[in-house]
Amino acid sequence: MSDQKLHVTDGRTGKTYDLPITDGSIKAMDLRQMQTDPEDFGLLAHDPAFTNTTSCRSAITYIDGDRGILEYRGYSIADLAEKASFLEVQWLLLNGELPDAAQLASWKSDLASRAHLPAGLLDVLQGLPKDAHPMSVLMVLMAALGGYSADSRNVRDAKVRAEHIRRILAQMPLLAAAAWRHRRGHAQIAPKPGVGYVENFLRMIYGRDDVNPVLIRAMDVLLTLHADHEQNCSTAAMRGVGSSECDPYSCSGAAIAALSGPLHGGANEEVLRMLAEIGSVEHIPSFLAKVKDKKAKLMGFGHRVYKSYDPRAKIIARIAKEVFEVTGKNPLLEIAVELERIALSEPYFIERNLYPNVDFYSGLIYQSMGFDPSYFTVLFAVGRAPGWLSQWDELIRDPEQKIARPRQIYTGHRARPFPR
Ligand code: SDX
């Protein structure tokens, strides 16, 4: 029977240490005992970008990057996309189980009764330029929303967390729609009582009641596909900021900021720019040559965890076909499909495990649904909100957690005499 210990020898002192291994990991703090002398601070682990460091124990989302597996609370993303609604997935992420009929009805009612924005919030919006990036607008509105919820700072009170999780999820589509209508100079529209969560969102976007049910279902599935993804950059921001026990609106604002980056949720916007820049199938080889020369990135490709096809990308490709039957095929689709075909056959991309990720095809659908590229990441944020909030709630309840405060390797000057 192998022992669950890592036996190490510190070559600097010849001392040996037995570090317990639990859940496939060692405690980084167990390294600190390895000192060269009693004054020595002890050994640290250096891991920029946390490429091989766990930050928490979580029971929410499981990913196997080699096998392309993604599960929310143990249910496969394929089953959830096909058989569950986004509101059921919100409940599942937050509560650990799929809701029964009564729980789902109560959840819908909880969100509908909170689906209204404080009047002053739209005045904040009016103060922003119409061409402000929609993710900047969303960030401002989310932080401002916190200003109307002073009690939300009592994060150790489970009832307070439950209330503000409901408010943020109820109001996220309203913030997103308000940003969309502000950008277009259109009058704001309130959600309609009795209309579903996703349908109301699209009603407020399109400004009409007769939204095509194919588009409603497609958006519902897209929101589910984006709902959580374990410790991605924006969730790490949610947890890092949340570890100081600030309110969930401030944490969500930080998560929105992280998501807006082009390497993360902002990639869906960059994919459309890339496809438009390529312009035609004939130009794909010269573009890929630029990528191999490191003069461009293949946006929508690659992933820190998936070293095989992102399971969400497969589902999105199916949704694209259903949406294009309603909206007409996106002219950039041909370039995207050919780009994927060539990239998946070339050693440069195969050697680096570069496959399409969730952002590669989603933007084509969003554009065909009438959204402009700068708004795509707002749609990602509406989907990811239940993931951020379930991870935040888990953080606050986790006895192992305390304020996040990494160490550093200091490379600067020391103890310099002041020059005058
Ligand atoms: C999301 O983490 C999550 O879960 C995120 C997400 C979620 O749901 O929350 O899944 C959502 O953010 C998806 C990713 C969206 N981003 C993009 O599509 C942007 C393009 N992708 C890359 O920037 C990159 O693939 C990352 C940022 C996604 C991952 O980068 P890593 O893990 O840091 O990988 P790396 O930069 O170390 O790359 C390893 C090699 C390098 O080449 P070499 O130095 O070995 O020669 O692969 C190359 C990189 O240059 N590479 C790419 C590439 N991605 C990696 N080369 C060209 N195009 C790319 N897209």
Boltz pocket constraint, residues with backbone or C-beta under 6 A from the ligand:
constraints:
  - pocket:
      binder: B
      contacts: [[A, 226], [A, 228], [A, 229], [A, 231], [A, 232], [A, 233], [A, 262], [A, 263], [A, 264], [A, 265], [A, 267], [A, 291], [A, 296], [A, 297], [A, 298], [A, 299], [A, 300], [A, 301], [A, 302], [A, 303], [A, 304], [A, 305], [A, 352], [A, 354], [A, 357], [A, 358], [A, 359]]
      max_distance: 6.0
